[in-house]
Amino acid sequence: MRSFKAKMTAWFVAVAMALPFSIGSAAAILTEAIPIGRTAGIRMESDGLIVESVDPVMTAMGELSPAGQAGIREGDILLGVDGQMPEDGQALQKKVALSAGQPMQLKIRRDGKEFTVSGAAVQDKSGIYRLGLTVRDSIAGIGTITYVDPATGEYGSLGHGICDGDTGVLVPLRDGSLMESSVSGVVKGVAGTPGSLQGDFNLQQDMGSVEENTVTGIFGVLTDDSYYAGKKPVPVAKPEEIKTGKAVILSNVDGEEVREYTCEITKLYGEGGEYDRCMNIKITDNALIEKTGGIVQGMSGSPILQNGKLVGAVTHVLVSDPARGYAVQIQRMLENMEELR
């Protein structure tokens, strides 16, 4: 493992080299996969600027909200200003500052629909023109790779989508990559406060692409096969093969080591379950509970195996009890991959 250049903390959802990605054909025939359980750094650039907040601007005449008056809301995706897309928040502020208070045409996406509103920036007390928006253009953190198809290097990870932490909006993906990681520390979870993995990352070289961000996870291609070289695939369980009872998870909570920990599937939701909450699980492994308190941020995507078959992936922790949480059935992830063709 090469030395790492940066530190990040795991995501919790309620957080390049792009190769051709033929998800449909691979997912449709995937009956075996290699369970991974290793963390990776995930870096994504959004397709548009996510509006995290609409804020008042303190002017010489008092508080004004030009963005709010234009009809912009938290969670909107800003796609363009006067026909051009600012690359990031800094470029947006520069364009707004140069507008000198003249009306601007702002292209917005909301709930899958696109429309244009007109807004004019106002001067704050220092004389800078502002719209009163806080936006996000990228997101980064740590997550766990669930499985990989050894024939293609295509992977699935997280088991849930990457959403903006402030608005809960699924981040529209423009570009993304995976970075090699090592777990450097754990903030232990306790009732009422979720814990988290802390990771070191190599920012100098990507080890894979992020091609899709969906409700059941992120998907892409691992260009570095060291994460799965020499590992054997296991059968993928059909939904009717998954039972309540004993199971195991593969997780990486220290360094680069992936270990097997015992757990129990306590409830199955069947067709009534949400995409990322198909079953309840309980961590029963004393060593993992001692280390992390149970499920922590960053363990999302940890593969779950039962009777030698890959059955699902950890997705969420119950805030009131870190030993318990939710998981997605593996078939939901594969079905989602197939729908993306």
Secondary structure as a PSIPRED ss2 file (coil, helix, strand):
# PSIPRED VFORMAT (PSIPRED V4.0)

   1 M C   1.000  0.000  0.000
   2 R C   1.000  0.000  0.000
   3 S C   1.000  0.000  0.000
   4 F C   1.000  0.000  0.000
   5 K C   1.000  0.000  0.000
   6 A E   0.000  0.000  1.000
   7 K E   0.000  0.000  1.000
   8 M E   0.000  0.000  1.000
   9 T E   0.000  0.000  1.000
  10 A C   1.000  0.000  0.000
  11 W C   1.000  0.000  0.000
  12 F C   1.000  0.000  0.000
  13 V C   1.000  0.000  0.000
  14 A C   1.000  0.000  0.000
  15 V C   1.000  0.000  0.000
  16 A C   1.000  0.000  0.000
  17 M C   1.000  0.000  0.000
  18 A C   1.000  0.000  0.000
  19 L C   1.000  0.000  0.000
  20 P C   1.000  0.000  0.000
  21 F C   1.000  0.000  0.000
  22 S C   1.000  0.000  0.000
  23 I H   0.000  1.000  0.000
  24 G H   0.000  1.000  0.000
  25 S H   0.000  1.000  0.000
  26 A H   0.000  1.000  0.000
  27 A H   0.000  1.000  0.000
  28 A H   0.000  1.000  0.000
  29 I H   0.000  1.000  0.000
  30 L C   1.000  0.000  0.000
  31 T C   1.000  0.000  0.000
  32 E E   0.000  0.000  1.000
  33 A E   0.000  0.000  1.000
  34 I E   0.000  0.000  1.000
  35 P E   0.000  0.000  1.000
  36 I C   1.000  0.000  0.000
  37 G C   1.000  0.000  0.000
  38 R C   1.000  0.000  0.000
  39 T E   0.000  0.000  1.000
  40 A E   0.000  0.000  1.000
  41 G E   0.000  0.000  1.000
  42 I E   0.000  0.000  1.000
  43 R E   0.000  0.000  1.000
  44 M E   0.000  0.000  1.000
  45 E E   0.000  0.000  1.000
  46 S E   0.000  0.000  1.000
  47 D E   0.000  0.000  1.000
  48 G E   0.000  0.000  1.000
  49 L E   0.000  0.000  1.000
  50 I E   0.000  0.000  1.000
  51 V E   0.000  0.000  1.000
  52 E E   0.000  0.000  1.000
  53 S E   0.000  0.000  1.000
  54 V E   0.000  0.000  1.000
  55 D C   1.000  0.000  0.000
  56 P C   1.000  0.000  0.000
  57 V E   0.000  0.000  1.000
  58 M E   0.000  0.000  1.000
  59 T E   0.000  0.000  1.000
  60 A C   1.000  0.000  0.000
  61 M C   1.000  0.000  0.000
  62 G E   0.000  0.000  1.000
  63 E E   0.000  0.000  1.000
  64 L E   0.000  0.000  1.000
  65 S C   1.000  0.000  0.000
  66 P H   0.000  1.000  0.000
  67 A H   0.000  1.000  0.000
  68 G H   0.000  1.000  0.000
  69 Q H   0.000  1.000  0.000
  70 A C   1.000  0.000  0.000
  71 G C   1.000  0.000  0.000
  72 I C   1.000  0.000  0.000
  73 R C   1.000  0.000  0.000
  74 E C   1.000  0.000  0.000
  75 G C   1.000  0.000  0.000
  76 D C   1.000  0.000  0.000
  77 I E   0.000  0.000  1.000
  78 L E   0.000  0.000  1.000
  79 L E   0.000  0.000  1.000
  80 G E   0.000  0.000  1.000
  81 V E   0.000  0.000  1.000
  82 D C   1.000  0.000  0.000
  83 G C   1.000  0.000  0.000
  84 Q E   0.000  0.000  1.000
  85 M C   1.000  0.000  0.000
  86 P C   1.000  0.000  0.000
  87 E C   1.000  0.000  0.000
  88 D C   1.000  0.000  0.000
  89 G H   0.000  1.000  0.000
  90 Q H   0.000  1.000  0.000
  91 A H   0.000  1.000  0.000
  92 L H   0.000  1.000  0.000
  93 Q H   0.000  1.000  0.000
  94 K H   0.000  1.000  0.000
  95 K H   0.000  1.000  0.000
  96 V H   0.000  1.000  0.000
  97 A H   0.000  1.000  0.000
  98 L C   1.000  0.000  0.000
  99 S C   1.000  0.000  0.000
 100 A C   1.000  0.000  0.000
 101 G C   1.000  0.000  0.000
 102 Q C   1.000  0.000  0.000
 103 P C   1.000  0.000  0.000
 104 M E   0.000  0.000  1.000
 105 Q E   0.000  0.000  1.000
 106 L E   0.000  0.000  1.000
 107 K E   0.000  0.000  1.000
 108 I E   0.000  0.000  1.000
 109 R E   0.000  0.000  1.000
 110 R E   0.000  0.000  1.000
 111 D C   1.000  0.000  0.000
 112 G C   1.000  0.000  0.000
 113 K E   0.000  0.000  1.000
 114 E E   0.000  0.000  1.000
 115 F E   0.000  0.000  1.000
 116 T E   0.000  0.000  1.000
 117 V E   0.000  0.000  1.000
 118 S E   0.000  0.000  1.000
 119 G E   0.000  0.000  1.000
 120 A C   1.000  0.000  0.000
 121 A C   1.000  0.000  0.000
 122 V E   0.000  0.000  1.000
 123 Q E   0.000  0.000  1.000
 124 D C   1.000  0.000  0.000
 125 K C   1.000  0.000  0.000
 126 S C   1.000  0.000  0.000
 127 G C   1.000  0.000  0.000
 128 I C   1.000  0.000  0.000
 129 Y E   0.000  0.000  1.000
 130 R E   0.000  0.000  1.000
 131 L C   1.000  0.000  0.000
 132 G C   1.000  0.000  0.000
 133 L E   0.000  0.000  1.000
 134 T E   0.000  0.000  1.000
 135 V E   0.000  0.000  1.000
 136 R E   0.000  0.000  1.000
 137 D E   0.000  0.000  1.000
 138 S E   0.000  0.000  1.000
 139 I E   0.000  0.000  1.000
 140 A E   0.000  0.000  1.000
 141 G E   0.000  0.000  1.000
 142 I E   0.000  0.000  1.000
 143 G E   0.000  0.000  1.000
 144 T E   0.000  0.000  1.000
 145 I E   0.000  0.000  1.000
 146 T E   0.000  0.000  1.000
 147 Y E   0.000  0.000  1.000
 148 V E   0.000  0.000  1.000
 149 D C   1.000  0.000  0.000
 150 P C   1.000  0.000  0.000
 151 A C   1.000  0.000  0.000
 152 T C   1.000  0.000  0.000
 153 G C   1.000  0.000  0.000
 154 E E   0.000  0.000  1.000
 155 Y E   0.000  0.000  1.000
 156 G E   0.000  0.000  1.000
 157 S E   0.000  0.000  1.000
 158 L C   1.000  0.000  0.000
 159 G C   1.000  0.000  0.000
 160 H C   1.000  0.000  0.000
 161 G C   1.000  0.000  0.000
 162 I C   1.000  0.000  0.000
 163 C E   0.000  0.000  1.000
 164 D C   1.000  0.000  0.000
 165 G C   1.000  0.000  0.000
 166 D C   1.000  0.000  0.000
 167 T C   1.000  0.000  0.000
 168 G C   1.000  0.000  0.000
 169 V C   1.000  0.000  0.000
 170 L E   0.000  0.000  1.000
 171 V C   1.000  0.000  0.000
 172 P C   1.000  0.000  0.000
 173 L E   0.000  0.000  1.000
 174 R E   0.000  0.000  1.000
 175 D E   0.000  0.000  1.000
 176 G E   0.000  0.000  1.000
 177 S E   0.000  0.000  1.000
 178 L E   0.000  0.000  1.000
 179 M E   0.000  0.000  1.000
 180 E E   0.000  0.000  1.000
 181 S E   0.000  0.000  1.000
 182 S E   0.000  0.000  1.000
 183 V E   0.000  0.000  1.000
 184 S E   0.000  0.000  1.000
 185 G E   0.000  0.000  1.000
 186 V E   0.000  0.000  1.000
 187 V E   0.000  0.000  1.000
 188 K C   1.000  0.000  0.000
 189 G C   1.000  0.000  0.000
 190 V E   0.000  0.000  1.000
 191 A C   1.000  0.000  0.000
 192 G C   1.000  0.000  0.000
 193 T E   0.000  0.000  1.000
 194 P C   1.000  0.000  0.000
 195 G C   1.000  0.000  0.000
 196 S E   0.000  0.000  1.000
 197 L E   0.000  0.000  1.000
 198 Q E   0.000  0.000  1.000
 199 G E   0.000  0.000  1.000
 200 D E   0.000  0.000  1.000
 201 F E   0.000  0.000  1.000
 202 N E   0.000  0.000  1.000
 203 L E   0.000  0.000  1.000
 204 Q E   0.000  0.000  1.000
 205 Q E   0.000  0.000  1.000
 206 D E   0.000  0.000  1.000
 207 M E   0.000  0.000  1.000
 208 G E   0.000  0.000  1.000
 209 S E   0.000  0.000  1.000
 210 V C   1.000  0.000  0.000
 211 E C   1.000  0.000  0.000
 212 E E   0.000  0.000  1.000
 213 N E   0.000  0.000  1.000
 214 T E   0.000  0.000  1.000
 215 V C   1.000  0.000  0.000
 216 T C   1.000  0.000  0.000
 217 G E   0.000  0.000  1.000
 218 I E   0.000  0.000  1.000
 219 F E   0.000  0.000  1.000
 220 G E   0.000  0.000  1.000
 221 V E   0.000  0.000  1.000
 222 L E   0.000  0.000  1.000
 223 T C   1.000  0.000  0.000
 224 D C   1.000  0.000  0.000
 225 D H   0.000  1.000  0.000
 226 S H   0.000  1.000  0.000
 227 Y H   0.000  1.000  0.000
 228 Y C   1.000  0.000  0.000
 229 A C   1.000  0.000  0.000
 230 G C   1.000  0.000  0.000
 231 K C   1.000  0.000  0.000
 232 K C   1.000  0.000  0.000
 233 P C   1.000  0.000  0.000
 234 V E   0.000  0.000  1.000
 235 P E   0.000  0.000  1.000
 236 V E   0.000  0.000  1.000
 237 A C   1.000  0.000  0.000
 238 K C   1.000  0.000  0.000
 239 P H   0.000  1.000  0.000
 240 E H   0.000  1.000  0.000
 241 E H   0.000  1.000  0.000
 242 I C   1.000  0.000  0.000
 243 K C   1.000  0.000  0.000
 244 T C   1.000  0.000  0.000
 245 G E   0.000  0.000  1.000
 246 K E   0.000  0.000  1.000
 247 A E   0.000  0.000  1.000
 248 V E   0.000  0.000  1.000
 249 I E   0.000  0.000  1.000
 250 L E   0.000  0.000  1.000
 251 S E   0.000  0.000  1.000
 252 N E   0.000  0.000  1.000
 253 V E   0.000  0.000  1.000
 254 D E   0.000  0.000  1.000
 255 G E   0.000  0.000  1.000
 256 E C   1.000  0.000  0.000
 257 E E   0.000  0.000  1.000
 258 V E   0.000  0.000  1.000
 259 R E   0.000  0.000  1.000
 260 E E   0.000  0.000  1.000
 261 Y E   0.000  0.000  1.000
 262 T E   0.000  0.000  1.000
 263 C E   0.000  0.000  1.000
 264 E E   0.000  0.000  1.000
 265 I E   0.000  0.000  1.000
 266 T E   0.000  0.000  1.000
 267 K E   0.000  0.000  1.000
 268 L E   0.000  0.000  1.000
 269 Y C   1.000  0.000  0.000
 270 G H   0.000  1.000  0.000
 271 E H   0.000  1.000  0.000
 272 G H   0.000  1.000  0.000
 273 G C   1.000  0.000  0.000
 274 E E   0.000  0.000  1.000
 275 Y C   1.000  0.000  0.000
 276 D C   1.000  0.000  0.000
 277 R E   0.000  0.000  1.000
 278 C C   1.000  0.000  0.000
 279 M E   0.000  0.000  1.000
 280 N E   0.000  0.000  1.000
 281 I E   0.000  0.000  1.000
 282 K E   0.000  0.000  1.000
 283 I E   0.000  0.000  1.000
 284 T C   1.000  0.000  0.000
 285 D C   1.000  0.000  0.000
 286 N H   0.000  1.000  0.000
 287 A H   0.000  1.000  0.000
 288 L H   0.000  1.000  0.000
 289 I H   0.000  1.000  0.000
 290 E H   0.000  1.000  0.000
 291 K H   0.000  1.000  0.000
 292 T H   0.000  1.000  0.000
 293 G C   1.000  0.000  0.000
 294 G C   1.000  0.000  0.000
 295 I C   1.000  0.000  0.000
 296 V C   1.000  0.000  0.000
 297 Q E   0.000  0.000  1.000
 298 G C   1.000  0.000  0.000
 299 M C   1.000  0.000  0.000
 300 S C   1.000  0.000  0.000
 301 G C   1.000  0.000  0.000
 302 S C   1.000  0.000  0.000
 303 P E   0.000  0.000  1.000
 304 I E   0.000  0.000  1.000
 305 L E   0.000  0.000  1.000
 306 Q E   0.000  0.000  1.000
 307 N C   1.000  0.000  0.000
 308 G C   1.000  0.000  0.000
 309 K E   0.000  0.000  1.000
 310 L E   0.000  0.000  1.000
 311 V E   0.000  0.000  1.000
 312 G E   0.000  0.000  1.000
 313 A E   0.000  0.000  1.000
 314 V E   0.000  0.000  1.000
 315 T E   0.000  0.000  1.000
 316 H E   0.000  0.000  1.000
 317 V E   0.000  0.000  1.000
 318 L E   0.000  0.000  1.000
 319 V C   1.000  0.000  0.000
 320 S C   1.000  0.000  0.000
 321 D E   0.000  0.000  1.000
 322 P E   0.000  0.000  1.000
 323 A E   0.000  0.000  1.000
 324 R E   0.000  0.000  1.000
 325 G E   0.000  0.000  1.000
 326 Y E   0.000  0.000  1.000
 327 A E   0.000  0.000  1.000
 328 V E   0.000  0.000  1.000
 329 Q E   0.000  0.000  1.000
 330 I H   0.000  1.000  0.000
 331 Q H   0.000  1.000  0.000
 332 R H   0.000  1.000  0.000
 333 M H   0.000  1.000  0.000
 334 L H   0.000  1.000  0.000
 335 E H   0.000  1.000  0.000
 336 N H   0.000  1.000  0.000
 337 M H   0.000  1.000  0.000
 338 E H   0.000  1.000  0.000
 339 E H   0.000  1.000  0.000
 340 L C   1.000  0.000  0.000
 341 R C   1.000  0.000  0.000
